[in-house]
């Protein structure tokens, strides 16, 4: 089996697991993950934050988006511009996000662009990951391309019940230093302290 086939199989497995998670667990784990993220010193110190806008069964990032804006941070979210291509765009109101490519919430097309080297802290999604930060995304390569050029602080948000320690990786897959679940923060695979 090729790495691509392994990834497709794992995505199907995780989607099946995700569908069986209770609404209560989704809500409680999402709330705990957001609270833990807001406590991270790296987030608190960041002037510019890049964060995905969670949809469906993803971690609800609205509390993060709203907190970043209320704290006076420059906040940017992804805007899909083509297959595998996204730009970082600044937002001032999460209510202005609307479904775009693949149903992902996106900013208006005229939102100001932000360069990746301007970002101090990035919050990324995944379908699943391991505690060491090897992520499995949806397969479009959007975040792999971002990670190839970004050098700032980065955290993956993943529910603990979706973590898998066997993630198929390829040379273009970049590990992320921090993984945040409802149970806590992991740095390079090791439980870390917040604050």
C-alpha positions as CSV (number, residue, x, y, z in Angstrom):
1,X,0.0,0.0,0.0
2,X,1.4,3.5,-0.9
3,X,1.6,6.4,1.5
4,X,-1.3,8.1,-0.3
5,X,-3.4,5.0,0.0
6,X,-2.6,4.8,3.7
7,X,-3.5,8.4,4.2
8,X,-6.9,7.9,2.4
9,X,-7.6,4.9,4.5
10,X,-6.8,6.7,7.7
11,X,-8.9,9.7,6.7
12,X,-11.9,7.3,6.2
13,X,-11.2,5.7,9.6
14,X,-11.1,9.0,11.4
15,X,-14.2,10.3,9.7
16,X,-16.0,7.2,10.9
17,X,-14.8,7.8,14.5
18,X,-15.6,11.5,14.3
19,X,-19.2,10.7,13.2
20,X,-19.7,8.7,16.4
21,X,-18.5,11.4,18.7
22,X,-21.3,12.8,20.8
23,X,-22.4,16.4,20.4
24,X,-21.6,16.9,24.1
25,X,-18.0,15.6,23.7
26,X,-17.5,17.8,20.6
27,X,-18.7,20.9,22.5
28,X,-16.8,20.2,25.7
29,X,-13.6,19.2,24.1
30,X,-13.8,22.2,21.7
31,X,-14.4,24.5,24.6
32,X,-11.4,23.0,26.6
33,X,-9.1,23.2,23.6
34,X,-9.9,26.9,23.0
35,X,-9.4,27.8,26.7
36,X,-6.0,26.0,26.7
37,X,-5.0,27.8,23.5
38,X,-5.9,31.2,25.0
39,X,-3.6,30.4,28.0
40,X,-0.5,29.6,25.8
41,X,2.2,32.3,26.4
42,X,3.1,32.1,22.7
43,X,-0.5,33.0,21.8
44,X,-0.7,35.8,24.4
45,X,2.6,37.3,23.2
46,X,1.7,37.2,19.5
47,X,0.8,40.4,17.7
48,X,-0.4,38.6,14.5
49,X,-2.3,35.4,14.7
50,X,-3.3,33.1,11.8
51,X,-6.1,30.7,12.6
52,X,-8.5,28.5,10.7
53,X,-12.2,29.0,11.0
54,X,-13.6,25.7,12.3
55,X,-16.7,24.3,10.6
56,X,-18.8,21.2,11.1
57,X,-17.2,18.7,13.5
58,X,-13.9,20.6,13.5
59,X,-12.8,22.4,16.7
60,X,-14.9,25.5,17.1
61,X,-12.4,28.4,16.7
62,X,-14.9,31.2,17.1
63,X,-13.8,31.9,20.8
64,X,-10.2,32.1,19.6
65,X,-11.0,34.4,16.7
66,X,-13.1,36.7,18.9
67,X,-10.5,36.7,21.7
68,X,-7.7,37.6,19.3
69,X,-9.7,40.6,17.9
70,X,-10.8,41.7,21.4
71,X,-7.1,41.6,22.5
72,X,-6.1,43.9,19.6
73,X,-4.2,41.3,17.7
74,X,-4.0,41.3,13.9
75,X,-6.0,38.2,12.9
76,X,-5.9,36.4,9.6
77,X,-7.6,33.4,8.2
78,X,-7.1,31.3,5.1
79,X,-8.6,32.2,1.7
80,X,-8.5,29.4,-0.9
81,X,-7.3,30.9,-4.2
82,X,-6.8,27.8,-6.2
83,X,-6.1,24.1,-5.9
84,X,-3.7,23.7,-3.0
85,X,-3.2,27.4,-2.8
86,X,-4.3,29.7,0.0
87,X,-3.6,33.3,1.1
88,X,-3.7,34.7,4.6
89,X,-6.2,37.5,4.8
90,X,-6.8,39.8,7.7
91,X,-10.3,40.0,9.3
92,X,-11.9,42.4,11.7
93,X,-15.2,40.6,12.2
94,X,-15.7,36.8,12.2
95,X,-19.4,37.4,11.3
96,X,-18.2,38.5,7.8
97,X,-16.8,35.0,7.1
98,X,-18.9,33.0,4.6
99,X,-18.7,29.6,3.0
100,X,-16.2,29.4,0.1
101,X,-14.2,26.6,-1.4
102,X,-15.2,23.2,0.1
103,X,-17.6,24.9,2.4
104,X,-14.8,26.4,4.4
105,X,-15.5,29.8,6.0
106,X,-13.5,32.4,4.2
107,X,-13.0,36.2,4.5
108,X,-14.3,38.6,1.8
109,X,-12.0,38.6,-1.3
110,X,-11.0,42.2,-0.7
111,X,-9.7,41.5,2.8
112,X,-6.1,42.7,3.2
113,X,-3.4,40.1,2.5
114,X,-0.9,39.2,5.3
115,X,2.5,37.6,4.5
116,X,3.4,34.5,6.3
117,X,6.5,36.1,7.7
118,X,4.3,38.6,9.5
119,X,2.5,35.9,11.5
120,X,3.8,35.3,15.1
121,X,1.5,32.4,15.9
122,X,-0.4,29.9,13.7
123,X,-3.3,27.7,14.7
124,X,-3.8,24.8,12.2
125,X,-6.5,22.1,11.8
126,X,-6.0,18.5,11.0
127,X,-8.1,15.4,10.4
128,X,-5.8,13.6,12.9
129,X,-2.2,13.8,14.1
130,X,0.1,12.2,16.5
131,X,1.3,13.8,19.8
132,X,4.7,14.6,18.0
133,X,2.9,16.9,15.5
134,X,2.8,14.8,12.4
135,X,-0.5,15.8,10.9
136,X,-2.9,14.4,8.4
137,X,-4.9,17.0,6.6
138,X,-7.7,16.7,4.1
139,X,-5.3,16.1,1.3
140,X,-5.2,19.4,-0.6
141,X,-1.7,20.4,0.6
142,X,-2.8,23.9,1.6
143,X,-1.2,23.8,5.0
144,X,1.8,21.8,3.9
145,X,2.7,24.7,1.5
146,X,2.1,27.2,4.3
147,X,4.4,25.2,6.7
148,X,7.1,24.9,4.0
149,X,7.7,28.7,4.2
150,X,6.5,29.6,7.7
151,X,8.9,29.7,10.7
152,X,6.9,31.0,13.6
153,X,5.1,29.3,16.4
154,X,2.6,26.7,15.3
155,X,0.0,24.6,17.1
156,X,-2.3,21.8,15.9
157,X,-5.8,21.5,17.4
158,X,-7.0,17.9,17.6
159,X,-9.4,16.1,19.9
160,X,-7.7,13.5,22.0
161,X,-10.0,10.7,20.8
162,X,-8.9,11.4,17.2
163,X,-5.1,11.3,17.9
164,X,-3.3,8.4,16.3
165,X,0.3,7.5,16.9
166,X,0.8,6.0,13.4
167,X,0.6,8.8,10.9
168,X,1.8,8.0,7.4
169,X,4.2,10.8,6.4
170,X,5.9,11.8,3.2
171,X,8.9,14.1,2.6
172,X,6.7,17.1,2.0
173,X,4.9,16.7,5.3
174,X,6.1,19.1,8.0
175,X,5.6,18.3,11.7
176,X,4.2,21.0,13.9
177,X,6.0,21.6,17.3
178,X,2.8,21.8,19.5
179,X,-0.3,19.7,19.6
180,X,-3.2,20.9,21.7
181,X,-6.0,18.6,22.8
182,X,-8.6,18.9,25.6
183,X,-6.2,17.0,27.8
184,X,-3.3,19.3,27.4
185,X,-0.4,20.6,25.3
186,X,2.2,18.4,23.8
187,X,5.6,19.8,22.7
188,X,7.5,17.5,20.3
189,X,5.4,14.6,21.6
190,X,6.0,15.3,25.3
191,X,3.3,16.7,27.6
192,X,4.1,20.3,28.3
193,X,2.9,22.9,30.8
194,X,0.8,25.8,29.9
195,X,1.7,29.2,31.4
